Amino acid sequence: MTTKFEIYRDGQRVTHFTPIAASAVGPESVPMPGEVHFKDGLLHLARPDDHAAGLSLLWDLGALGCYMMETTRLQPRDKAYNLNVELARFRLMKLVQKQEDWNLFDFPKAEKFSQRFREAQALLAEALSQLDDAPVASKLADESLNVGVELSEDLSRFHAELLINRRRATNGFVKHIFGCRINSAISNARYREAFPGHFDYAVVPTPWKQIQPQEGSFDTATLDEWVEFLSQKRIPIIAGPLIDLDESRVPDWMFIWEHDWDTLRELCYEYVQRIVQRYRKAVAVWNVTAGLHAHTAFALTFEQTIELTRLLITQLKTILPSARAAVTIRQSFGEYHARHGSTTAPMLYAEMVAQAGINFEAFGLEIEMGVPSPGRFTRDLFQISCMLDKFSTLGRPVFLTGVLAPSRNTPDASDQSEGKLDPSQGGRWHRPWDPQLQADWMEAVYRVALSKPFIESIAWGDLADIRPTFPGAGLLDESLKPKPSFERLKDLREKFHHTSRK
């Protein structure tokens, strides 16, 4: 079944349009299979059934930014919907829901937000009354959406500050809040020495592809250097993920076992055993698995995904009964699920792991945004806050093990994609990415995250722009000089540590 949309820009019908990162979405904003294409002046969303579905895509809002946005859930019909109207309708619907969840409807200091919300509502109501005049309706809807997006970000900041003050009042912050993920493949001494004194802990990847390049051959020299260095400096370590089956992170020799579940399970078991035994005295938290629910190099069934998670955590606890174990959720907005039907939606996986009697202590979570890569297109603060809220019911603390945004708006041939990622094509937060914007985004996201009582700690994803995850993602530049984001993190750390000492 097909749902069709007319698209307008500044009240003018669009006759040429290329949908970016577009997918169908179902209940709870979970992406689901569907084909999106632009044909004969209409945007088509084709689904295998006739259930109501929404459309998610990258949408340019001018000065406010360019974000992944979604429509309401719509039944297929012959007449095309007005995309502008449906995008505005969904944002206001979500605003109503979250104001209720956050108890802001009758909160005295929130009256200024209520007034702007009524303005957005009035604009949408006028747009709905003008649906027969689609260009007029689209302009009114655009105004409503702009007010709604700006309002939702302001509400997210306001709500975050309320909750941060409450956490401060109850001394609700842990000692080790601010960390950074290092690149454990880099043995540069200056890179290593840039770490101590600036972070509370280190996230140290244990990349299988690097450590075991050939079957039976282990190379832990660089990782040994990092673990010894951090241990000497008495910096706590979160190690892992131990098992990450993303296609780019699996050793090449393993692909021959693509359809052999029993062998794959044994190989994972052996690798975890070796790494845990080697670093058992140095690691504070073990990030056991990451992204098993997402698209991986091996097509795992849902049952195999849960079984492998259980097996590896049980193995860790057998070797180290007192070990703290984490399970990391990757691509938490779930875009992969729309394109790979054999995968599991992120929250379904998280809920099942939490309820399956698996003995682990925390969830890990990654928030990487600003580049044209699945799961990494830009979202606004409100969307990030709503996503984090979903973890509040799982009964486990959350560690943000990798938060990232670029500091440049152009590709970088030295990053891990070798220049394939162009931030100008991945959306933008208010304006094109630059070093100052990276710092502003980091502080805003950190404050929203730390307002959630279940989030214990946050680690930035790249220390420096030396083989960064994507363009300019480091806190230090390629010469290891501090960028604005490094200074901003220093200020945040001082403020929150002062709070935790009181």
N, C-alpha and C positions, 0 to 999 in steps of 0.2 A: 504494500500500500504506500501511496505517496502523499506527502504533505508539501505544499508549494508556498513560496513566499515572494512577494514583491519587495524590492529594496529601493529605498530613497536616500538621496544625499542632498541636504539643503533644499528639500522639497522637490527635487528633480528625480524622476524615475531612472534607475541605473540599468543600462542595457548591456554592460560588460562588467563582470565581477568574478574574481577568483577567490573562492572560499579558502581560508587558511585555518588549519587545525580543526576543521569542522567535523562534528560527529553527532549522532543521536544521543539523547540523555533521557533516562527514565526517572522513576521515583528517587527521592533523596539525591538527585543530581548525579546518579551513577551512569556513566557512559555505557552504551550498549550498541550492538551491531546495527549498521545502517549505512547507506551510501548517500553522499551529498555531492551534488554537482549543479552547475549553473547552465541552463539551456533555455533557449527561446525567451530570454528576458526574465526568467524566473529561477529562483533557487529551489532545487528539488531535494527533499529528504525522503528516500525510499527505504521502507522497512519491510521485513518478511511477514509481519502480522498487522492487524488493524488497531492495535492498542495505541492509546495516546502517548505521544513522545514529544520531547522538546528538541531544540537545536542549539548546539554550543559551537561558537566560532570566535576567532579573533576579530574584535570590533574597535574601530578607531573613534575615539570620543574627542578628538581635537586636543585642546589645551589640557584636558583632564587626564589624557593618557590613551593607551591602546591596550585593551585587556581581553582575556577570554570572557565572553558573556554568553548567557543562555536565555532562551525563551521559556514561556510557560509550556505545560504539557498540552498538546493539541491533537485533536482527532483528525485523521485524514479526511479531506473533502475536495470537491471539484474546484471550488473557489479558492484563490490564493489568499493567504493571510498577509497582513502588513508586518514585515519583520521589525520595523522600528517600533511599532506599537507593542508587539509581543515581548521585545527586549525590555521595554520600559515597564510593562505589566509585571514581568517576573521579578525585576529588581524591587519594585514597591511591595510585592507580595512577600518577598524574603525579608524586607525591612520590617514589615508588620510582625512577622514571625519572630525575628530576633529581638525586637523591642520588647516583646512579651517574654521571651526566654530570659532576657537580661533585666527584666523588671524595671524598664525605663518609662513605661507609659505614664505612670503617676509620680515619677521621681521629680521633685520640685526643680532641681537644677537642669532638667532636661526639657523644659518648656520651649526654649529657643529652637530645639531640634523638632519639636512637635509642630511648630509654626511652619518650618521649611518642609516638613513631611506633608502637611496639608496643602502647601503650594504645589508640590509634586503630584499629589492626588488630584488636585483641581485640573492641572494640565493634562493628566492622563484621562480624566473624565471628559474633558473637552475633546481630546483626540478620539475617544470612543464614540462620541456623539457626531463626529465628522468622518466616520469611516467611509461614507459614500464619496467623500472628497479626499482621496488617498494622499495627495501631496500635502494638503493642509493638516491632515491627521498625523502624517509622518513628522512634520515640523514641530507640532505640539508634543508628540511623543519624544522627539529628540530633546526638547527642553525638559520634559519630565525626567527622562533618563539622566541627563546631566545633573539636575538637582538631586536626583536619587543617589547617584554614584558619589557625588561630593558629600552629601549628607551621610551616607553609609560609612565613608572613611572617617568623617568627623565623629560619628557615633562610636566607631570602633576605638578611636583614640580616647574619647571621653570615658567609655566603659573600661578601657584598659587602665587608665589612671585611677579610677575608683577602686578597682580590684588590687592594683599594686599597693595603694595606700592601706587597704585592708590586710594584705599579706605582711606589710611592714609592721602594722600595729600588732599582729599576732606572732611576729618573728618567724614568718613562714618561709624564709629562704634558706637553702642549704649553704654550706661553706664553699663548695666548689661549683660556682655558677657558670663561669665563662671559660670556654675552652677553644681549641682550634684543631682542625684536622691537618696533619702534616702529610707530605708526600714521602712515604717510607722508602721510595726508590732513589731519593736524592741523598747523596752522602757528602754534599758540600758543607764544610765546617762552618762557614759564615752563615749559611741558611740555618744550621742547627743552633748556633749560638744566638740567633735572633729570637729564639723561643722563650727561654727562661725569664722570669720576672714579669711577664706580660699576660700570662694565662694561668688559670687555676688547674687545668688538666690538659692532656693531649689525647686526641683521637688518632690512633696509629693503625692504618690499614694493614692487613696481612694478605696481600694480593697473590692468589693462588698461581696466576699466570706467570708472575715474576719469580715466585719462590720455587715452583716446580716446573721449569720450562720443558723438561723431558720426564717421561715416566720413570720413577725411581731415582731421580736426580734432584736434590734439594739444595737451594742456594739461599741461605739466611744471613749472609754476611752484613748486608746493609741494614736489615731489620735488627740484627744483633746490636749494631752500633747505636741505633736509635733507642732501643730498649735500655741498653746499658747507660747511655747518656742521660735519659730521662730519669732512670732509677737513681743515678748519682745525684741528680738535682732534686730528687724527692718530688717529682711531678707525677701525680696519679695518671694512669693510662687506661683508656678504653680501647681495647684491641679488637680489630676486626673491621668489617664482617669476616668471619672465618670462611663461611660458604656463601658465595655470591655467584649465581649461575648466569649472570648477564653474559651475552655472547662475546662482548669485548673483554671480559675478565676471566674467562675460562681458558685453561691451557689448551693449545691447539691439539695436542695428542689425545685429549679426552673426547673429541667429537666422534671417534669411531664407536663410542659406547652410547651414542645418542638414543638408541632404542633398547638399551639393555638396563632396565631399572635396577636389577639386583647388583650389577657391577658398579653403576653410578653411585648407589647408596654406599657400597663398600669403599669406594674411592674417597667419598666425602668423609666417611667415618675415619679412615686412615689419616687423612690430611688433618682433621680436627685433633685427633689424638696426638699427632706429632707436634703441632703448634702449641697445644695446651701444655703438654709435658715440658716443652722447651722453655716456655715463658711463665710457668705456673706461679713463680714467686714474685713476678714483677707487675702483674696486671690486676687492676682494681675491678674492672667490669669487662666481661666478654660479650661482644656483639656477635652472637652465634650465627645468625643468618640475616640476609638482606634481600628483599625483592623476590622471594620464592613465589609469591602470588602473582607477580607481573610476567611479562613476556621474557622468557629465558631461552638459553641455548638448547634446552631439553624440554620437550612437551610433557610436563607433568600433569597428572590428573589432580583434582582437588584432594582426593584421599592421599595421594603420594606426597603432595605438598605438606599436608598436616603431619603425615607419618615421618617425613624427613625432618621437619621442625622438632617433633617430639624426640626422635632418635638422637639427634645431635645435642639437644639440651640435656637429655638423660645421660649421654656419654660424658659431657662436661661435668655434670654433677657427680658422676661415678669417680672421675679422676680427682675432682676438687669439690667435695661436698659443700663447702662454704662459699663457692664461687657465686658471684652475681652475674646473671645472664640476661641479655637483652635480645629482642627480636625486632628487626628494623623493617618499617613500612616504607617502601619507595614509590614514587609517583602517586602521592596520596590523593590526587584528584581523579586518578583512574583512567586516563585517556586510552591507555593500552588496551583496556577491556573492550573498547569499541572495535578494535581492529584484530584482536586475537581472542577468539571465542573460547579457547581452552583455558584461559587465565581466570583468576578469581578477583573480584572487586576488592579494593584494599580494605574497606571496613568489614566486609564479610569475613575475610581472612583474619583480620585482627580480632573480631568477635569470636570466631571459632577457636583461635589459639588461646584466647583468654578463658574460654569456657570448657576447653577440652582436658582440663586437669594437668596441663603442662606446667612444670615447676620452673617458671622464669620470673624475674623480678621487675622488668621494665620493657617498655616499647621504645625503640629508636625511631626517629622520624627525620626525613630529609626535606628541606624546602629550598629548591634550586630554581631560580627564575631569571628570565630575561633573554633567553636564546631560543631560536626556532628548532626545538627538539621536543619529542613527545614528553609531556609532563613538566616541561620547563618554560612554557609560554607564560607571559606576565599575567598576574592577577592582582587585584587591588587588596588593600588591607582588610576590608570587610570580608572578602572571600577567604582570605587566610584565617581570619578569626573564626569564621563559621566552620571551616575545615577542622581547626584545632579543637573546637567545642565537641566534635564527634567523639574525641578520645576521652571525654570526661566521664563516660559511663563504663569504661572498661576495667576499672579497679586496679590499674597499674600506673605508676609514674611514667612520664615520657621524657626522654632525653632527645633534644634536637641535635643530631650527630653531624649535620652538614647543612648550614644555611649559606646561600650564595646568591649574588647578583653581580653582573659585570660592572666595570668602571670605565668602559669605553663603548662606543657605538659602532665599531668596525671590527672585522675579523682579526684574529691573531694567529699567524702561522706557527707560533711556538706553543700554542695550547694543546691539550690532549686530543682535540679534533683535527689538529694540523690545519687550522684555518677554515674549516668547513662551517663553523657556526658564526653567523652574522647577527649581532645583537639588534641591529636596526630592523631585522625581520622577525624578532621574537616578542614584539610588544614593548611598551614603555610605561614607566611609572611617572606620569605627569609630563616628563620631557625626555629627550634622548639621553641615554646613559652617559655619565661622566663621573669622575672621582668623587665630587661633592654629593652627587645624587646617590651614589652607592652608599656613602656614609649616612645620608638622610634615611634611605630605605632600610639600612641595617638597624638604625636606632628605632625606627617605627615598628619594624617587625619584632625586634627584641622586646620592646615594651609590651606589645600585644601578647607575645608568647609568655612573658614573665608575669602577666596578669592572671594567667590560668593557674590555679593552685596545684594542678596535677603535673605541670611542667617543671622539672627540677633544674635542668641545665641546658645551655646552648653552646654549640661549637660552630665557629665559622669554618667554611669548607676548604679554604686555601690560605696558607700562610703568606705566600709570595707569588709574584707573577713569573715563577720559574716552573715551566710545564704545568700551568694552572688548568683547572677543570674546564674553564672556558674564558673568553677574552677578559683580561684585566680583573679576574675574580679575587686576586690576592689582597691581603691587607698591606703588604709591602710591594713596591714595584720590582722590576727585574734587577735593579741594583741594590735591593733590600733597603730602600729608603721608605719611611712611613708614608702612607697615603692618608687622606682625611678619615677614612674608615678606621684605620689603626688608632688614630688619636681619639676618635669618637668612642671606640670600644674601651680605650683606656679610661675615659671620663665615666662611662657607664659602670665599669668595674669598680672604680673608686666610690661612686655613689651607692651601689648596691652592697659593697663590702662594708661600707660605713653603717648601712642599715642593719646588716646581719650581726655586726659587733655590738650593737646597742643592747 
